[in-house]
Amino acid sequence: MKTLTEIKKVQTLEDLENLGIGNVFCDLSYRGGGLGFYASDIANHFKVYEWELPRKFGAGCNYLGGGLRGAIFASSFASTITGKKAKLLTELADACKRVYNNLEDESGLNDEQDEEGNTNWEATGTNASRRAGIESAY
């Protein structure tokens, strides 16, 4: 099982893959998406029950509509998981959230201006909605 220190160092998709937990899924677009691991891989690695986890465990981003993305959120898990395993899973979900945000930045989704200096209204609106704490449109 991975240590808290190893998980806290994760910044990139490659770092997540190198944890050796399982296959990483990555669905990133201007309409939100998700990043993380399938519940079966998490359950096997951390020795928890699959039913204690969401089907996909990691981070996600809701689409607010109109080209705006909501907050990047971390997965949760059942309250039956406690102690060290809970700390590790919480940190893993936070790591997925960091990686998702870094991938958005690398892909230009959060750039408020394009190469010609024009305003990217979707990024401007998304960044403003995140600063305001808007997570979901529903």
N, C-alpha and C positions, 0 to 999 in steps of 0.2 A: 504494500500500500504506500502511496506517495506521502511525503511529509508536508506539513504546513509550509515550511520554508521553500520547498521545491515549487509548490503551487503558487505561492506569493510572488515568485520570480517570473511567472508567465506573462508575456507581453504580446506574443505573436501567435499566429496560427501554427507555425512550426513548433513553437514551445508547447502548445496544447497537444499536438500530435506526439511529441517526444515524451509526454507523460506516460504513454503506453497504456492508457486506460481502454482505448478502443477506437473505432473509426470516428472521426470528427465530421459532423455535418455542418455545412455552411451555406446559408441562403441569405444573401445580402443584396438589397436593391433599394431604389428610391422609394419603394412602397413598404419598407420595413423588412422583417425577416427574422432569422434565428441562427444561432451558432451553439454547438455543444456536442453532447454525446447521447446515444440512445439509452433508455432506462436499463435495458438488459446488460449493457457494458458497464454502466455505473454500479448496478446491483452486484455483478460478478466481482468487480474490482474492490468495492468497499464492503462486501459481504453484508448487504442489506437486501430486503425483499423488493422486488420490482414494483409491487403494488404501492410501495411507500414513496414512489417517485412519479413525476410526470412522464409521459411517453418519451419526450425529448427533454433532456436536462442540460441547462446552460444559461443562455441569455436570449432575449428576444426584443423586438422593437415593433410596436403597433403602428399601423398606418392611420393617420388622423383624417385623411382625405385632402383633396386640393393640393397634392404634392407635398404635404407636410407629414413628417414622421414624429411619433411621440417619443417618450423617454425610452431609454434602453433599460430593460429590467432583468433581474437575475431570477432564476428558477427557485422554487421553494420545494419542500419535501414534507412528509408526514411527521407529526410531533412524536411519533414512536422512535424516531432516530434521534439519539441524544449523545452527549459527551463528545469524545474525540471525533467520531464519525460525523456528527453534526457540524463540528467546526471545520473539518476537511471539506465537506460538501458545500458549506456556505462559502468558504474560500474559493472552491472550484467554480461555483456559480459566479462569484465576483471576478475571477480570472477570465471567464468567458465574456463577461460584460466588458472588461478592459479590452480584450482582443476584438470584440465586435466594434467598439468605438474606434480603436486603432485602424481597423479595416475600413470603416466609413471614412476616416480621415485620409487614409492612403488612396482610396478610390476617388477622392474629390467630392464625395457627397456632402461634406460639411463646408466646402469652400464657398464663401459668400460672393466671390467674383470669379468669372471664367477667365480664360487665357487672354481674351481681348479687353478685359476690364469691365465687362457687363455684369450687372447684378444677377446673381443666382437666387431668385426669389424663394425657391424651395428650400435651399440651405439657410437663407436668412430667416425664413419663417420657422423652420425646424429648430434652429438654434434658439430663437426667441421663445418658442413654445417650451423647450427644455429648460431654459433659464426660469421660465414662469412656473415650472413644475407640472406641466400638463403631461399626463401619462397616456391617456386613452380618450378617444372620442365618445366612448360609450361605457 
